Amino acid sequence: MRLPTPAIAQRMPASVRSLRARARGPRAHLSPGYPDFVVVEQSAAPRDTAHGVARPLRARSVALLLALAVAGCAQSPADPEADAPVGNAVHSSDAAAAPTTLTGAGVFKPRTTMAIVYNRKLVPKGAQASVTAESTGGKTVTSLVVEGLVPNHRYGAHLHVAPCGKGPADAGAHFQHIAGRADATSEVWLDLKTDGSGAGRATARHDWPLTGEVPHSLVLHARPTTPSEQPAPRIACLTLN
C-alpha cells in the first residue's frame, strides 16, 4: 500500500540535488555545517575491470573539499584593508625639510622695489647690499653684506614677511619662526657696524628650517635693534627671491 503524500513537502535545493546525484555511486551525505559541500565515503572496494579482481582499500577515503574550503575562508580577512600594502608612516615632524635658498641684491635706488632707499642721509647714493638665506638639514644661515653706507655707523637689519614696496611699511612685520616671539632665536636679526669705508657684514644662524611661510625682504633700520624699544625707522629694503 502506498503512503499518502504529505500536503507540504520541502523541496531540496537544486544545488544539493545535483551534488547528491553526482555522489549516487558511493555513499554520500551533506556536511551539516556547509550544505554546499558533499563528503563522499567509499566503504566497498571497487573492482578493477581490467583484471576482474577486487582492489581493497586501506581505509575509507574522505573528500578534502570541506577542509580546503574552511582553510580558504580562514585566509580571507574580514577587513578589506587588511590586504593593503603597509608602508612606514612618515610624520611631518620627522620629515626632512627641503633645502631652501633666498637671495636679494642691488644698488639702493628711490624707485625700484628690488633695492629701494627711503633715507638718502643714511643710505648714500651708490650704496648697495646683498643677502642670502640658506636653509638645509633643519638649520638656516643668513648672511648680509653692505657697501657704501655711512662709515662707522651701527645699523639694524631684519628679515620681513612681505616684499619691499614704495613705502617703508610695505614690507610688513618682522619674519618670526615662532609667531609672537620677538627675539633673536625666532626672528632673523642682522645688525652690523660699518667700517671706515661704509662696508660691513653680519651672519645669523638658527636651528630651524625655512618651511611654509618664508621671509620676502630684508629691511635696513637707522639704529641697531633694542628689544625694549620700537624698531628704528626703515631706511632701505631688499626684496628676496
Phi, psi and chi 1 to 4 in degrees:
 res  aa     phi    psi   chi1   chi2   chi3   chi4
   1 MET       -  133.3 -178.7  177.9   72.7      -
   2 ARG   -81.0  136.3  -65.2 -179.1   59.7 -175.2
   3 LEU   -75.5  146.1  -64.1  175.9      -      -
   4 PRO   -65.9  146.2   23.8  -33.5      -      -
   5 THR   -75.5  130.8  -57.8      -      -      -
   6 PRO   -58.4  152.2  -21.8   30.7      -      -
   7 ALA   -66.7  -36.5      -      -      -      -
   8 ILE  -125.8  116.2  -60.8  176.8      -      -
   9 ALA  -118.0  133.3      -      -      -      -
  10 GLN   -76.2  126.5  -66.8 -176.4   -9.4      -
  11 ARG   -86.1  129.8 -176.9  175.5  177.9   80.6
  12 MET   -69.5  136.6 -175.1 -178.9  -58.9      -
  13 PRO   -58.5  149.1  -22.4   32.0      -      -
  14 ALA   -59.9  -38.1      -      -      -      -
  15 SER   -63.6  -38.2   59.6      -      -      -
  16 VAL   -70.4  -41.9  176.7      -      -      -
  17 ARG   -59.0  -41.1  -66.2 -160.4  -51.3  -86.2
  18 SER   -65.9  -41.8  175.3      -      -      -
  19 LEU   -65.9  -40.2  -70.3  171.0      -      -
  20 ARG   -68.8  -35.3  -76.9 -171.2  170.5  174.7
  21 ALA   -64.3  -40.6      -      -      -      -
  22 ARG   -69.5  -25.1  -69.8 -161.5  -62.2  -92.0
  23 ALA   -98.7   19.6      -      -      -      -
  24 ARG   -68.7  -29.4 -174.9  170.4  -61.4  171.7
  25 GLY   -61.7  -75.2      -      -      -      -
  26 PRO   -72.9  165.2  -14.3   28.8      -      -
  27 ARG   -72.3  132.1 -172.6  167.0   74.2 -108.7
  28 ALA  -131.9  151.4      -      -      -      -
  29 HIS  -148.1  156.5   64.6  -87.2      -      -
  30 LEU   -83.6  141.5  -66.4  178.9      -      -
  31 SER   -71.3  129.4  169.8      -      -      -
  32 PRO   -64.2  -34.5   24.6  -34.5      -      -
  33 GLY   -85.0  -22.6      -      -      -      -
  34 TYR  -132.0   84.2  -63.2   86.4      -      -
  35 PRO   -62.3  -16.6   23.7  -33.1      -      -
  36 ASP   -87.7   -1.0  -71.4  -22.2      -      -
  37 PHE  -117.6  141.6  -64.1   93.4      -      -
  38 VAL  -113.5  132.2  174.7      -      -      -
  39 VAL   -97.1  120.8  176.6      -      -      -
  40 VAL  -104.2  128.2 -179.4      -      -      -
  41 GLU  -114.0  134.6  -62.6 -178.4   -1.2      -
  42 GLN  -116.3  103.7  -65.4 -177.3  -12.0      -
  43 SER   -97.3  -22.3   56.0      -      -      -
  44 ALA   -98.3  146.5      -      -      -      -
  45 ALA   -81.3  119.6      -      -      -      -
  46 PRO   -67.5  151.3   25.3  -33.6      -      -
  47 ARG   -90.7  132.7  179.8  174.9  -62.4  -83.9
  48 ASP   -78.2  103.4 -170.2  -24.4      -      -
  49 THR   -66.6  -21.8   57.1      -      -      -
  50 ALA   -73.3  -31.4      -      -      -      -
  51 HIS  -114.5  -10.7  -61.1   83.4      -      -
  52 GLY    75.5   18.6      -      -      -      -
  53 VAL  -121.9  158.1  -64.1      -      -      -
  54 ALA   -82.9  138.0      -      -      -      -
  55 ARG  -104.2  106.5 -179.3  159.0   48.2   89.3
  56 PRO   -69.9  153.6   26.1  -34.2      -      -
  57 LEU  -106.8  143.4  -63.4  176.7      -      -
  58 ARG   -67.3  -38.1  -68.3 -177.2  177.3 -179.7
  59 ALA  -159.7  172.3      -      -      -      -
  60 ARG   -65.1  135.2  -66.5 -176.0  -53.3  175.8
  61 SER   -95.1  127.3   63.9      -      -      -
  62 VAL  -112.4  128.5  179.7      -      -      -
  63 ALA   -62.6  141.8      -      -      -      -
  64 LEU   -96.3   14.4  -60.4  179.5      -      -
  65 LEU   -58.8  -40.6  -65.4  175.6      -      -
  66 LEU   -65.4  -44.6  179.5   59.2      -      -
  67 ALA   -63.8  -41.8      -      -      -      -
  68 LEU   -64.9  -39.8  -66.4  175.1      -      -
  69 ALA   -64.3  -41.7      -      -      -      -
  70 VAL   -64.8  -40.6  172.3      -      -      -
  71 ALA   -63.7  -39.4      -      -      -      -
  72 GLY   -64.6  -38.6      -      -      -      -
  73 CYS   -67.0  -33.6  -67.3      -      -      -
  74 ALA   -67.3  -25.0      -      -      -      -
  75 GLN   -86.9   -6.6  -65.6  176.0   -3.6      -
  76 SER   -88.8  115.5  -60.4      -      -      -
  77 PRO   -70.6  143.4   25.9  -32.5      -      -
  78 ALA   -69.7  -33.1      -      -      -      -
  79 ASP   -91.8  118.7 -176.7   -5.6      -      -
  80 PRO   -61.7  -20.1   21.3  -32.4      -      -
  81 GLU   -83.3   -4.1  -65.5 -176.9   -2.0      -
  82 ALA   -67.3  -25.6      -      -      -      -
  83 ASP   -89.3   -3.4  -72.8  -19.6      -      -
  84 ALA   -68.5  146.0      -      -      -      -
  85 PRO   -59.4  142.9  -18.8   29.3      -      -
  86 VAL  -109.2  124.8  177.9      -      -      -
  87 GLY  -118.3  172.9      -      -      -      -
  88 ASN   -75.2  126.5  -67.0  -32.7      -      -
  89 ALA   -72.3  131.5      -      -      -      -
  90 VAL  -111.0  118.5  178.1      -      -      -
  91 HIS   -89.6  147.6  -59.3  -75.3      -      -
  92 SER   -61.0  -30.7   58.4      -      -      -
  93 SER   -72.5  -21.4   58.6      -      -      -
  94 ASP   -93.9  -19.7  -62.4  -27.0      -      -
  95 ALA   -73.4  135.1      -      -      -      -
  96 ALA   -73.3  133.3      -      -      -      -
  97 ALA   -71.5  143.5      -      -      -      -
  98 ALA   -68.3  143.7      -      -      -      -
  99 PRO   -58.6  139.4  -23.6   33.7      -      -
 100 THR  -134.3  135.4  -59.2      -      -      -
 101 THR  -130.3  126.9  -59.8      -      -      -
 102 LEU  -117.7  137.7  -55.7  174.5      -      -
 103 THR  -138.6  154.7   61.2      -      -      -
 104 GLY  -157.2  140.7      -      -      -      -
 105 ALA  -161.2  154.7      -      -      -      -
 106 GLY   158.9  168.7      -      -      -      -
 107 VAL   -88.2  129.8  176.7      -      -      -
 108 PHE   -69.7  123.2  -67.1  111.6      -      -
 109 LYS  -131.4  160.9  -61.6  179.3  179.6  179.5
 110 PRO   -71.5  -30.8  -17.2   30.1      -      -
 111 ARG  -118.8   20.8  -70.1  178.3  -67.5  -84.5
 112 THR  -122.4  128.1  171.9      -      -      -
 113 THR   -82.7   -3.1   55.8      -      -      -
 114 MET   -73.0  -36.8  -66.6  -56.3  -62.5      -
 115 ALA  -151.9   92.9      -      -      -      -
 116 ILE  -112.6  144.7 -171.8  168.3      -      -
 117 VAL  -109.3  140.7   57.3      -      -      -
 118 TYR  -115.7  -13.1  -54.6  120.6      -      -
 119 ASN  -144.3  103.3 -175.3  -34.4      -      -
 120 ARG   -73.6  -18.1  -89.8  -58.2 -175.5 -158.5
 121 LYS   -68.2  -40.5 -178.4  177.4  180.0 -179.9
 122 LEU   -97.8  -12.9  -67.5  175.4      -      -
 123 VAL  -128.9   83.5 -176.3      -      -      -
 124 PRO   -62.8  163.3  -20.3   32.8      -      -
 125 LYS   -59.6  136.2 -172.9  175.1 -178.5  178.3
 126 GLY    90.5   -7.8      -      -      -      -
 127 ALA   -66.4  144.3      -      -      -      -
 128 GLN  -146.1  166.0   56.9 -173.3  -57.7      -
 129 ALA  -155.9  159.1      -      -      -      -
 130 SER  -143.0  144.4   65.3      -      -      -
 131 VAL  -137.8  142.3   61.3      -      -      -
 132 THR  -136.9  130.0  -59.3      -      -      -
 133 ALA  -118.4  116.4      -      -      -      -
 134 GLU  -115.0  125.3  -66.1 -178.5  -32.8      -
 135 SER  -121.0  119.1  176.5      -      -      -
 136 THR  -158.5  150.0 -176.9      -      -      -
 137 GLY    61.5   28.5      -      -      -      -
 138 GLY    77.7   10.1      -      -      -      -
 139 LYS  -130.3  159.5  -61.4  179.0 -177.5  -64.0
 140 THR  -133.6  131.3  -59.5      -      -      -
 141 VAL  -121.7  125.8  177.5      -      -      -
 142 THR  -121.4  131.3  -51.6      -      -      -
 143 SER  -128.0  140.1  -60.6      -      -      -
 144 LEU  -127.5  134.5  170.8   65.2      -      -
 145 VAL  -129.7  131.8  176.7      -      -      -
 146 VAL  -127.9  153.9  -61.1      -      -      -
 147 GLU  -145.5  148.0  -65.3  179.6    0.5      -
 148 GLY    79.8   10.3      -      -      -      -
 149 LEU   -81.8 -176.7  -64.4  179.0      -      -
 150 VAL   -66.1  129.0  174.4      -      -      -
 151 PRO   -63.7  145.3  -22.6   33.8      -      -
 152 ASN    53.2   41.8  -57.5  -49.6      -      -
 153 HIS  -119.3  143.5 -175.9   82.5      -      -
 154 ARG   -95.0  126.5  -67.1 -175.3 -179.0  -85.3
 155 TYR  -117.0  149.6  -68.6   87.3      -      -
 156 GLY   -96.5  152.3      -      -      -      -
 157 ALA  -154.8  136.1      -      -      -      -
 158 HIS  -144.7  154.0  -47.0   95.4      -      -
 159 LEU   -81.2  140.5  -63.9 -172.0      -      -
 160 HIS  -122.0  165.8  -76.1 -117.5      -      -
 161 VAL   -81.3  -22.5  -62.9      -      -      -
 162 ALA  -122.0  160.5      -      -      -      -
 163 PRO   -66.4  162.2  -17.8   30.6      -      -
 164 CYS   -65.5  151.6  -55.6      -      -      -
 165 GLY  -136.3 -175.4      -      -      -      -
 166 LYS   -68.0  -26.3  -66.2 -178.3  178.0  179.7
 167 GLY  -106.2  150.7      -      -      -      -
 168 PRO   -58.1  -31.2  -24.2   34.3      -      -
 169 ALA   -79.6   -8.7      -      -      -      -
 170 ASP   -64.2  -24.3  -68.2  -16.1      -      -
 171 ALA   -74.1   -7.1      -      -      -      -
 172 GLY    74.4 -161.2      -      -      -      -
 173 ALA   -81.4  173.0      -      -      -      -
 174 HIS   -61.8  139.3  -70.6 -176.6      -      -
 175 PHE   -67.7  134.0  170.7   79.5      -      -
 176 GLN  -130.2  128.1  -65.4  178.9  -23.1      -
 177 HIS   -69.4  -40.0  176.1   65.4      -      -
 178 ILE  -110.8  112.2  -58.3  174.1      -      -
 179 ALA   -56.7  131.9      -      -      -      -
 180 GLY    86.1   -3.6      -      -      -      -
 181 ARG  -103.2  106.4 -175.9  169.9  179.0  175.8
 182 ALA  -102.6   77.0      -      -      -      -
 183 ASP  -147.7  177.8   58.0   29.7      -      -
 184 ALA   -72.1  -12.2      -      -      -      -
 185 THR   -84.5  -24.1   63.8      -      -      -
 186 SER  -104.6  -34.0  175.5      -      -      -
 187 GLU   -99.3  166.4  -60.6 -177.4   -9.9      -
 188 VAL  -107.1  104.0 -179.3      -      -      -
 189 TRP  -101.9  133.2  -65.0   -0.9      -      -
 190 LEU  -132.1   43.1  -66.2  162.3      -      -
 191 ASP   -60.3  146.6  -65.1    7.1      -      -
 192 LEU  -152.4  165.5   55.4   83.9      -      -
 193 LYS  -122.4  127.5  179.6 -176.7  178.5 -179.1
 194 THR   -76.0  157.6   58.2      -      -      -
 195 ASP   -89.7 -166.3   60.7   15.2      -      -
 196 GLY   -65.1  -17.9      -      -      -      -
 197 SER  -100.4    0.9   66.4      -      -      -
 198 GLY    88.4   11.8      -      -      -      -
 199 ALA   -99.2  154.5      -      -      -      -
 200 GLY  -169.4  168.2      -      -      -      -
 201 ARG  -151.6  157.4   63.6  178.9   59.8 -118.6
 202 ALA  -152.3  151.0      -      -      -      -
 203 THR  -136.9  137.2  -60.3      -      -      -
 204 ALA  -124.6  135.2      -      -      -      -
 205 ARG  -121.0  136.5  -66.9  177.7  172.2   83.0
 206 HIS  -135.1  146.1  -65.4   86.8      -      -
 207 ASP   -91.8   44.4  -68.4  -30.4      -      -
 208 TRP  -148.3  153.0   40.7 -102.6      -      -
 209 PRO   -91.8  163.7   33.1  -34.7      -      -
 210 LEU   -87.0  106.1  -70.9  172.9      -      -
 211 THR  -134.0  156.0   57.5      -      -      -
 212 GLY    65.7 -124.9      -      -      -      -
 213 GLU   -71.8  130.8  -66.7  -64.7  -31.7      -
 214 VAL  -119.5  161.7  -61.7      -      -      -
 215 PRO   -69.4  154.3   24.0  -33.0      -      -
 216 HIS  -124.6    1.7  -68.7  -78.6      -      -
 217 SER  -161.8  162.3   61.9      -      -      -
 218 LEU  -119.1  130.3  175.0  127.8      -      -
 219 VAL  -113.5  130.4  173.2      -      -      -
 220 LEU   -90.0  134.3  -84.8  179.0      -      -
 221 HIS  -111.8  157.8  -67.1  -98.0      -      -
 222 ALA   -69.1  -25.4      -      -      -      -
 223 ARG  -136.4  162.9  -60.4 -174.1  -55.5  -86.9
 224 PRO   -62.6  164.8  -19.7   31.3      -      -
 225 THR   -73.1  130.6  -54.6      -      -      -
 226 THR  -124.4  105.6  -56.0      -      -      -
 227 PRO   -54.7  -31.7  -25.7   35.3      -      -
 228 SER   -81.8   -4.6   60.5      -      -      -
 229 GLU  -122.1  164.8  -59.9  177.8    2.2      -
 230 GLN   -66.9  147.3  -69.2  -65.8  -39.2      -
 231 PRO   -57.5  147.2  -24.1   34.4      -      -
 232 ALA   -68.7  163.3      -      -      -      -
 233 PRO   -55.3  147.5  -26.1   35.2      -      -
 234 ARG   -84.5  128.2  -55.7  177.5 -174.7 -169.4
 235 ILE  -115.6  -15.0   57.6  175.9      -      -
 236 ALA  -164.7  162.6      -      -      -      -
 237 CYS  -150.5  139.6 -177.0      -      -      -
 238 LEU  -115.4  129.7  -79.5  176.2      -      -
 239 THR   -85.5  136.7  -65.9      -      -      -
 240 LEU   -97.4  145.6  -57.1 -179.2      -      -
 241 ASN  -124.2      -  -62.8  -55.7      -      -
